[in-house]
Amino acid sequence: MNERILIIGAGAVGAYVGGYFARAGHEVILADPWPAHVEHMQAHGLRLEGMTEPECFSTPVRAMHLTDLQSLSKEKPADIAFVCVKSYDTPWAAALAKNYLAADGFIVSLQNGINEDAIASVVGWNKTIGCIASKIVVELVEPGFVRRSVSKGGESYTVFRVGEPHGRPTRRVERIHDMLADIDSVKVTTNLWGERWSKLVQNAMGNGLSAASGMSNKQFTQNETTRRLSIRLAGEAVRVGQMQGLALEKIGGIDPELWVAAAEELTSGANDTPVLDEMEAKMLAQSERMSDTARPSMGQDMIKGRRTEIEFLNGLVVQRANELGLEAPANAGLIAAVQLVERGDAPAGLERVQDI
């Protein structure tokens, strides 16, 4: 059955999945606040580009300005709404989507950060589903054009993980699974909160680092100072997740406990650092397969002068650490560095993060 889908936030991820849904024959409505983007899609459709020829295609889509969504009240309501906005925009996006949902419809959070609680506060937990897009690296390059700069996960890496907050498999998450399977590898998870925090660790160790330093993923991984800061950021975030009782997944293909151990070897000043040495070797090997220019979403936001999500990523790590009586000094230091650049008080550069 083809679904009627409303996507609130047709940025990089929203437009990317929306383009595939439209090509698959689903009835998709892409709603976005950027007028030029909406108008380009209305006139010319949506163009997607990836690492292989089959990933490069154009498709007609129905795109709408947010101010025009009120006209949907005269149409059939949506079966599913995907919220794909920045974390700080989640409450209003969920409230907007609620107006056009069918009685048995629901909202899927396809975002960075942990936003299911914000959505549930608007529509209830019974209408809230979580979905993680891991290592997808997509960018809205210009109006109507989204580029993916990493290879598809395929059998080697699961990109999409969709699950219910209560952890039980349901028919509706299976529906989302089947829709996303047309795009890339996907699984139904019974561990949404562990998956969410594991993705938060990935975001916390790279997004803000790129935003404050101005470096690409490859650059900050290959630089010793930023690579080791990334390890410390991950170690703190993993420890906070574990103290919450979450069952964390592998992060960058590496067991979570190893991130903590590597970070401890760094901060202790130990002479013998076997875990750290192996960790750095793996990170450097992975960096050889990275694009020279690919940046995480926050690095892209900083370049484009947009508000960052730092308080919802590293900020959440620090908040939960404080609640647990822990400290997360690397994450706290990175927040200050990102905000310094974001305010325009200093330019992005290695010097913003080298003393954290």
DRENDO-1510 file (C-alpha; in Angstrom, 1 decimal, always signed):
<recs>
REC; n; res; u; v; w
REC; 1; MET; +0.0; +0.0; +0.0 .
REC; 2; ASN; +1.4; +3.4; -1.0 .
REC; 3; GLU; +1.4; +5.8; +1.9 .
REC; 4; ARG; +0.5; +9.4; +2.1 .
REC; 5; ILE; +3.5; +11.0; +3.7 .
REC; 6; LEU; +4.1; +14.5; +5.1 .
REC; 7; ILE; +7.7; +15.5; +5.6 .
REC; 8; ILE; +8.2; +18.5; +7.8 .
REC; 9; GLY; +11.7; +19.8; +7.0 .
REC; 10; ALA; +12.9; +19.0; +3.5 .
REC; 11; GLY; +16.6; +19.7; +4.3 .
REC; 12; ALA; +19.3; +17.2; +3.5 .
REC; 13; VAL; +17.8; +14.1; +5.2 .
REC; 14; GLY; +14.2; +15.0; +4.7 .
REC; 15; ALA; +14.6; +15.7; +1.0 .
REC; 16; TYR; +16.8; +12.7; +0.6 .
REC; 17; VAL; +14.3; +10.2; +1.9 .
REC; 18; GLY; +11.4; +12.1; +0.4 .
REC; 19; GLY; +13.0; +11.8; -3.0 .
REC; 20; TYR; +13.3; +8.1; -2.7 .
REC; 21; PHE; +9.7; +7.8; -1.4 .
REC; 22; ALA; +8.4; +9.8; -4.3 .
REC; 23; ARG; +10.3; +7.7; -6.8 .
REC; 24; ALA; +8.8; +4.6; -5.2 .
REC; 25; GLY; +5.3; +5.9; -5.8 .
REC; 26; HIS; +4.3; +7.1; -2.3 .
REC; 27; GLU; +2.3; +10.2; -2.1 .
REC; 28; VAL; +4.8; +12.6; -0.6 .
REC; 29; ILE; +4.4; +16.2; +0.5 .
REC; 30; LEU; +7.7; +18.0; +1.3 .
REC; 31; ALA; +7.2; +21.1; +3.5 .
REC; 32; ASP; +10.1; +23.4; +4.2 .
REC; 33; PRO; +10.8; +27.0; +5.4 .
REC; 34; TRP; +13.4; +27.8; +2.7 .
REC; 35; PRO; +11.4; +29.6; -0.1 .
REC; 36; ALA; +14.0; +29.1; -2.8 .
REC; 37; HIS; +14.2; +25.4; -2.1 .
REC; 38; VAL; +10.5; +24.9; -2.2 .
REC; 39; GLU; +10.0; +26.9; -5.4 .
REC; 40; HIS; +12.8; +25.1; -7.2 .
REC; 41; MET; +11.3; +21.7; -6.3 .
REC; 42; GLN; +7.9; +22.9; -7.4 .
REC; 43; ALA; +9.3; +24.0; -10.8 .
REC; 44; HIS; +12.0; +21.4; -11.4 .
REC; 45; GLY; +11.6; +18.6; -9.0 .
REC; 46; LEU; +14.3; +17.2; -6.7 .
REC; 47; ARG; +17.7; +16.0; -7.8 .
REC; 48; LEU; +19.7; +13.4; -5.8 .
REC; 49; GLU; +23.3; +12.5; -6.2 .
REC; 50; GLY; +25.3; +9.7; -4.6 .
REC; 51; MET; +28.4; +7.6; -5.0 .
REC; 52; THR; +27.1; +5.3; -7.8 .
REC; 53; GLU; +25.1; +5.9; -10.9 .
REC; 54; PRO; +21.8; +4.4; -9.6 .
REC; 55; GLU; +21.9; +6.9; -6.8 .
REC; 56; CYS; +21.9; +9.8; -9.2 .
REC; 57; PHE; +18.4; +10.7; -10.3 .
REC; 58; SER; +15.8; +13.4; -10.5 .
REC; 59; THR; +12.1; +13.0; -9.5 .
REC; 60; PRO; +9.1; +15.3; -9.4 .
REC; 61; VAL; +7.9; +16.0; -5.9 .
REC; 62; ARG; +5.1; +17.9; -4.3 .
REC; 63; ALA; +6.7; +20.7; -2.3 .
REC; 64; MET; +4.9; +23.3; -0.1 .
REC; 65; HIS; +5.8; +26.4; +1.8 .
REC; 66; LEU; +5.0; +26.0; +5.5 .
REC; 67; THR; +2.5; +28.9; +5.2 .
REC; 68; ASP; +0.6; +26.9; +2.5 .
REC; 69; LEU; +0.1; +23.8; +4.6 .
REC; 70; GLN; -3.2; +25.0; +5.9 .
REC; 71; SER; -4.7; +24.1; +2.5 .
REC; 72; LEU; -4.1; +20.4; +3.4 .
REC; 73; SER; -7.1; +20.6; +5.7 .
REC; 74; LYS; -9.3; +20.1; +2.6 .
REC; 75; GLU; -7.4; +16.9; +1.6 .
REC; 76; LYS; -7.0; +13.4; +2.8 .
REC; 77; PRO; -4.9; +13.4; +6.0 .
REC; 78; ALA; -1.4; +12.0; +6.1 .
REC; 79; ASP; -0.8; +8.4; +7.2 .
REC; 80; ILE; +2.7; +9.2; +8.4 .
REC; 81; ALA; +4.5; +12.4; +9.2 .
REC; 82; PHE; +8.3; +12.5; +9.3 .
REC; 83; VAL; +9.8; +15.3; +11.4 .
REC; 84; CYS; +13.3; +16.1; +9.9 .
REC; 85; VAL; +14.0; +19.6; +11.4 .
REC; 86; LYS; +16.7; +20.7; +13.7 .
REC; 87; SER; +16.2; +19.6; +17.3 .
REC; 88; TYR; +15.3; +23.2; +18.5 .
REC; 89; ASP; +12.4; +23.3; +15.9 .
REC; 90; THR; +10.9; +19.9; +17.0 .
REC; 91; PRO; +8.0; +21.2; +19.1 .
REC; 92; TRP; +6.5; +23.5; +16.5 .
REC; 93; ALA; +7.1; +20.9; +13.7 .
REC; 94; ALA; +5.3; +18.2; +15.6 .
REC; 95; ALA; +2.4; +20.6; +16.4 .
REC; 96; LEU; +2.2; +21.5; +12.7 .
REC; 97; ALA; +2.2; +17.9; +11.6 .
REC; 98; LYS; -0.4; +16.9; +14.1 .
REC; 99; ASN; -3.0; +19.1; +12.3 .
REC; 100; TYR; -2.8; +17.0; +9.1 .
REC; 101; LEU; -2.4; +13.5; +10.5 .
REC; 102; ALA; -5.1; +10.7; +10.1 .
REC; 103; ALA; -6.7; +9.5; +13.3 .
REC; 104; ASP; -4.5; +6.4; +13.2 .
REC; 105; GLY; -1.5; +8.3; +11.9 .
REC; 106; PHE; +1.8; +8.8; +13.7 .
REC; 107; ILE; +5.0; +10.9; +13.6 .
REC; 108; VAL; +8.5; +9.5; +13.0 .
REC; 109; SER; +11.5; +11.5; +14.4 .
REC; 110; LEU; +14.2; +11.2; +11.7 .
REC; 111; GLN; +16.6; +13.7; +13.3 .
REC; 112; ASN; +19.9; +14.0; +15.1 .
REC; 113; GLY; +19.6; +14.2; +18.9 .
REC; 114; ILE; +16.9; +12.7; +21.1 .
REC; 115; ASN; +13.6; +14.4; +20.3 .
REC; 116; GLU; +11.0; +11.7; +20.8 .
REC; 117; ASP; +10.0; +13.2; +24.1 .
REC; 118; ALA; +9.4; +16.6; +22.5 .
REC; 119; ILE; +7.2; +15.0; +19.9 .
REC; 120; ALA; +5.3; +12.8; +22.4 .
REC; 121; SER; +4.5; +15.9; +24.4 .
REC; 122; VAL; +2.6; +17.1; +21.4 .
REC; 123; VAL; +0.9; +14.0; +20.0 .
REC; 124; GLY; +1.4; +11.4; +22.8 .
REC; 125; TRP; +3.8; +8.4; +23.0 .
REC; 126; ASN; +1.3; +6.2; +21.1 .
REC; 127; LYS; +1.8; +8.3; +18.0 .
REC; 128; THR; +5.6; +8.6; +18.3 .
REC; 129; ILE; +8.3; +6.5; +16.6 .
REC; 130; GLY; +12.0; +7.0; +16.4 .
REC; 131; CYS; +14.3; +6.5; +13.5 .
REC; 132; ILE; +18.1; +6.9; +13.3 .
REC; 133; ALA; +20.0; +7.6; +10.1 .
REC; 134; SER; +23.6; +6.6; +10.9 .
REC; 135; LYS; +26.6; +7.6; +8.7 .
REC; 136; ILE; +24.4; +8.9; +5.9 .
REC; 137; VAL; +26.4; +12.2; +5.3 .
REC; 138; VAL; +23.9; +14.0; +3.0 .
REC; 139; GLU; +24.0; +17.8; +2.2 .
REC; 140; LEU; +21.5; +20.1; +0.7 .
REC; 141; VAL; +24.0; +21.7; -1.7 .
REC; 142; GLU; +21.6; +24.2; -3.3 .
REC; 143; PRO; +17.8; +24.5; -3.8 .
REC; 144; GLY; +16.5; +21.2; -5.1 .
REC; 145; PHE; +19.8; +19.3; -5.0 .
REC; 146; VAL; +20.9; +16.8; -2.3 .
REC; 147; ARG; +24.3; +15.0; -2.4 .
REC; 148; ARG; +25.3; +12.0; -0.4 .
REC; 149; SER; +29.0; +11.8; -0.1 .
REC; 150; VAL; +29.5; +8.3; +1.4 .
REC; 151; SER; +28.8; +4.9; +0.0 .
REC; 152; LYS; +25.6; +3.1; +0.9 .
REC; 153; GLY; +25.8; +0.9; +4.0 .
REC; 154; GLY; +24.4; -2.2; +2.3 .
REC; 155; GLU; +25.3; -5.5; +4.0 .
REC; 156; SER; +28.3; -4.1; +5.7 .
REC; 157; TYR; +26.6; -1.3; +7.8 .
REC; 158; THR; +23.0; -0.7; +8.8 .
REC; 159; VAL; +22.2; +2.9; +8.1 .
REC; 160; PHE; +18.5; +3.2; +9.2 .
REC; 161; ARG; +17.3; +1.8; +12.6 .
REC; 162; VAL; +13.6; +2.3; +13.3 .
REC; 163; GLY; +11.8; +1.4; +16.6 .
REC; 164; GLU; +9.0; +2.0; +19.0 .
REC; 165; PRO; +9.8; +3.8; +22.3 .
REC; 166; HIS; +8.4; +0.8; +24.2 .
REC; 167; GLY; +10.8; -1.5; +22.3 .
REC; 168; ARG; +8.4; -4.0; +20.9 .
REC; 169; PRO; +8.2; -4.7; +17.1 .
REC; 170; THR; +4.9; -3.5; +15.6 .
REC; 171; ARG; +3.3; -3.5; +12.2 .
REC; 172; ARG; +3.8; +0.2; +11.8 .
REC; 173; VAL; +7.6; +0.0; +12.3 .
REC; 174; GLU; +7.7; -2.8; +9.8 .
REC; 175; ARG; +5.9; -0.4; +7.4 .
REC; 176; ILE; +8.6; +2.2; +7.9 .
REC; 177; HIS; +11.3; -0.5; +7.6 .
REC; 178; ASP; +9.9; -1.6; +4.2 .
REC; 179; MET; +9.8; +2.0; +2.9 .
REC; 180; LEU; +13.4; +2.7; +4.0 .
REC; 181; ALA; +14.7; -0.6; +2.6 .
REC; 182; ASP; +14.3; +1.0; -0.9 .
REC; 183; ILE; +16.9; +3.6; +0.1 .
REC; 184; ASP; +19.6; +1.7; +2.1 .
REC; 185; SER; +20.1; -1.0; +4.8 .
REC; 186; VAL; +17.6; -0.8; +7.6 .
REC; 187; LYS; +16.5; -2.8; +10.7 .
REC; 188; VAL; +13.7; -2.8; +13.2 .
REC; 189; THR; +15.3; -2.2; +16.6 .
REC; 190; THR; +14.0; -3.2; +20.0 .
REC; 191; ASN; +16.7; -1.0; +21.6 .
REC; 192; LEU; +15.6; +2.5; +20.4 .
REC; 193; TRP; +17.1; +4.4; +23.4 .
REC; 194; GLY; +20.4; +2.5; +23.2 .
REC; 195; GLU; +20.5; +3.2; +19.4 .
REC; 196; ARG; +19.7; +6.8; +20.0 .
REC; 197; TRP; +22.4; +7.4; +22.5 .
REC; 198; SER; +24.9; +5.6; +20.4 .
REC; 199; LYS; +24.1; +7.9; +17.5 .
REC; 200; LEU; +24.4; +10.8; +19.9 .
REC; 201; VAL; +27.9; +9.7; +20.8 .
REC; 202; GLN; +28.8; +9.7; +17.1 .
REC; 203; ASN; +27.3; +13.2; +16.7 .
REC; 204; ALA; +29.0; +14.5; +19.9 .
REC; 205; MET; +32.5; +13.3; +18.8 .
REC; 206; GLY; +32.4; +14.9; +15.4 .
REC; 207; ASN; +29.7; +17.5; +14.7 .
REC; 208; GLY; +30.8; +20.2; +17.0 .
REC; 209; LEU; +34.4; +19.4; +16.4 .
REC; 210; SER; +33.9; +20.2; +12.7 .
REC; 211; ALA; +31.9; +23.3; +13.4 .
REC; 212; ALA; +34.5; +24.8; +15.8 .
REC; 213; SER; +37.6; +23.7; +13.9 .
REC; 214; GLY; +36.3; +24.2; +10.3 .
REC; 215; MET; +37.7; +20.8; +9.4 .
REC; 216; SER; +36.1; +18.0; +7.4 .
REC; 217; ASN; +35.5; +14.5; +8.8 .
REC; 218; LYS; +38.7; +13.3; +7.2 .
REC; 219; GLN; +40.8; +16.3; +8.3 .
REC; 220; PHE; +39.8; +16.2; +12.0 .
REC; 221; THR; +40.3; +12.4; +12.1 .
REC; 222; GLN; +43.8; +12.6; +10.6 .
REC; 223; ASN; +44.9; +15.4; +12.8 .
REC; 224; GLU; +46.3; +14.1; +16.1 .
REC; 225; THR; +44.9; +16.9; +18.3 .
REC; 226; THR; +41.4; +16.7; +17.0 .
REC; 227; ARG; +41.4; +12.9; +16.7 .
REC; 228; ARG; +42.3; +12.6; +20.4 .
REC; 229; LEU; +39.7; +15.2; +21.4 .
REC; 230; SER; +37.1; +13.2; +19.5 .
REC; 231; ILE; +38.1; +10.1; +21.5 .
REC; 232; ARG; +37.7; +12.0; +24.7 .
REC; 233; LEU; +34.3; +13.4; +23.6 .
REC; 234; ALA; +33.2; +9.9; +22.8 .
REC; 235; GLY; +34.5; +8.4; +26.0 .
REC; 236; GLU; +32.6; +10.9; +28.1 .
REC; 237; ALA; +29.4; +10.4; +26.2 .
REC; 238; VAL; +29.6; +6.6; +26.3 .
REC; 239; ARG; +30.1; +6.7; +30.1 .
REC; 240; VAL; +27.1; +8.9; +30.6 .
REC; 241; GLY; +25.0; +6.6; +28.4 .
REC; 242; GLN; +26.1; +3.6; +30.4 .
REC; 243; MET; +25.4; +5.2; +33.7 .
REC; 244; GLN; +21.8; +5.8; +32.5 .
REC; 245; GLY; +21.5; +2.0; +32.1 .
REC; 246; LEU; +21.4; +2.1; +28.3 .
REC; 247; ALA; +22.6; -0.8; +26.2 .
REC; 248; LEU; +24.8; +1.0; +23.7 .
REC; 249; GLU; +25.6; -0.3; +20.2 .
REC; 250; LYS; +28.9; -0.2; +18.5 .
REC; 251; ILE; +30.1; +3.3; +17.7 .
REC; 252; GLY; +32.0; +3.6; +14.4 .
REC; 253; GLY; +32.2; -0.2; +14.5 .
REC; 254; ILE; +34.0; -0.2; +17.9 .
REC; 255; ASP; +32.6; -1.5; +21.2 .
REC; 256; PRO; +31.5; +1.3; +23.5 .
REC; 257; GLU; +33.7; +0.2; +26.3 .
REC; 258; LEU; +36.8; +0.7; +24.2 .
REC; 259; TRP; +36.0; +4.4; +23.7 .
REC; 260; VAL; +35.9; +4.8; +27.5 .
REC; 261; ALA; +39.1; +2.9; +27.9 .
REC; 262; ALA; +40.9; +4.9; +25.2 .
REC; 263; ALA; +39.7; +8.2; +26.6 .
REC; 264; GLU; +40.9; +7.1; +30.1 .
REC; 265; GLU; +44.4; +6.3; +28.7 .
REC; 266; LEU; +44.5; +9.8; +27.2 .
REC; 267; THR; +43.4; +11.7; +30.3 .
REC; 268; SER; +45.5; +9.6; +32.7 .
REC; 269; GLY; +48.7; +10.4; +30.8 .
REC; 270; ALA; +49.6; +6.7; +30.9 .
REC; 271; ASN; +52.8; +5.6; +29.2 .
REC; 272; ASP; +51.3; +2.3; +28.1 .
REC; 273; THR; +48.3; +3.0; +25.9 .
REC; 274; PRO; +47.4; -0.2; +24.0 .
REC; 275; VAL; +43.6; +0.6; +23.6 .
REC; 276; LEU; +44.3; +4.1; +22.5 .
REC; 277; ASP; +47.0; +3.0; +20.0 .
REC; 278; GLU; +44.6; +0.4; +18.4 .
REC; 279; MET; +41.7; +2.9; +18.4 .
REC; 280; GLU; +43.8; +5.6; +16.6 .
REC; 281; ALA; +45.0; +3.0; +14.0 .
REC; 282; LYS; +41.4; +2.1; +13.3 .
REC; 283; MET; +40.3; +5.7; +13.0 .
REC; 284; LEU; +43.1; +6.5; +10.6 .
REC; 285; ALA; +42.3; +3.4; +8.5 .
REC; 286; GLN; +38.7; +4.5; +8.3 .
REC; 287; SER; +39.7; +8.0; +7.3 .
REC; 288; GLU; +41.3; +6.8; +4.1 .
REC; 289; ARG; +37.8; +5.9; +2.9 .
REC; 290; MET; +36.3; +9.3; +3.7 .
REC; 291; SER; +35.6; +12.0; +1.2 .
REC; 292; ASP; +38.1; +14.9; +1.5 .
REC; 293; THR; +35.2; +17.5; +1.8 .
REC; 294; ALA; +32.4; +15.7; +3.6 .
REC; 295; ARG; +31.3; +17.4; +6.8 .
REC; 296; PRO; +28.8; +16.5; +9.5 .
REC; 297; SER; +25.6; +18.5; +9.6 .
REC; 298; MET; +26.8; +21.0; +12.2 .
REC; 299; GLY; +30.0; +21.7; +10.2 .
REC; 300; GLN; +27.7; +22.5; +7.3 .
REC; 301; ASP; +25.5; +24.7; +9.4 .
REC; 302; MET; +28.4; +26.7; +10.7 .
REC; 303; ILE; +29.7; +27.4; +7.2 .
REC; 304; LYS; +26.2; +28.5; +6.1 .
REC; 305; GLY; +25.7; +30.7; +9.1 .
REC; 306; ARG; +22.9; +28.7; +10.6 .
REC; 307; ARG; +22.1; +28.0; +14.2 .
REC; 308; THR; +23.8; +24.8; +15.4 .
REC; 309; GLU; +22.3; +22.0; +17.5 .
REC; 310; ILE; +25.3; +22.0; +20.0 .
REC; 311; GLU; +23.1; +22.3; +23.1 .
REC; 312; PHE; +21.0; +19.3; +22.0 .
REC; 313; LEU; +24.0; +17.1; +21.3 .
REC; 314; ASN; +27.0; +17.7; +23.4 .
REC; 315; GLY; +24.8; +19.8; +25.6 .
REC; 316; LEU; +22.6; +16.8; +26.4 .
REC; 317; VAL; +25.7; +14.8; +27.3 .
REC; 318; VAL; +26.8; +17.5; +29.8 .
REC; 319; GLN; +23.2; +17.9; +31.2 .
REC; 320; ARG; +22.8; +14.1; +31.8 .
REC; 321; ALA; +26.3; +14.0; +33.3 .
REC; 322; ASN; +25.5; +16.7; +35.8 .
REC; 323; GLU; +22.2; +14.9; +36.7 .
REC; 324; LEU; +24.3; +11.7; +37.4 .
REC; 325; GLY; +27.0; +13.6; +39.4 .
REC; 326; LEU; +29.5; +13.1; +36.6 .
REC; 327; GLU; +31.7; +15.5; +34.7 .
REC; 328; ALA; +32.1; +15.9; +30.9 .
REC; 329; PRO; +34.8; +18.5; +30.6 .
REC; 330; ALA; +35.7; +17.8; +26.9 .
REC; 331; ASN; +32.0; +18.1; +25.9 .
REC; 332; ALA; +31.6; +21.3; +28.0 .
REC; 333; GLY; +34.7; +22.8; +26.4 .
REC; 334; LEU; +33.5; +22.0; +22.9 .
REC; 335; ILE; +30.2; +23.7; +23.6 .
REC; 336; ALA; +32.0; +26.9; +24.5 .
REC; 337; ALA; +34.2; +26.7; +21.4 .
REC; 338; VAL; +31.3; +26.2; +19.1 .
REC; 339; GLN; +29.2; +29.0; +20.6 .
REC; 340; LEU; +32.2; +31.3; +20.4 .
REC; 341; VAL; +32.4; +30.7; +16.6 .
REC; 342; GLU; +28.6; +30.7; +16.2 .
REC; 343; ARG; +28.4; +34.2; +17.8 .
REC; 344; GLY; +31.0; +35.5; +15.5 .
REC; 345; ASP; +33.5; +36.2; +18.3 .
REC; 346; ALA; +36.2; +34.1; +16.7 .
REC; 347; PRO; +36.8; +32.3; +13.4 .
REC; 348; ALA; +36.6; +28.5; +13.1 .
REC; 349; GLY; +40.1; +26.9; +13.3 .
REC; 350; LEU; +42.2; +24.4; +15.1 .
REC; 351; GLU; +43.1; +27.0; +17.8 .
REC; 352; ARG; +39.4; +26.9; +18.9 .
REC; 353; VAL; +39.7; +23.3; +20.1 .
REC; 354; GLN; +43.4; +22.6; +20.7 .
REC; 355; ASP; +43.4; +23.5; +24.4 .
REC; 356; ILE; +40.1; +21.7; +25.4 .
</recs>
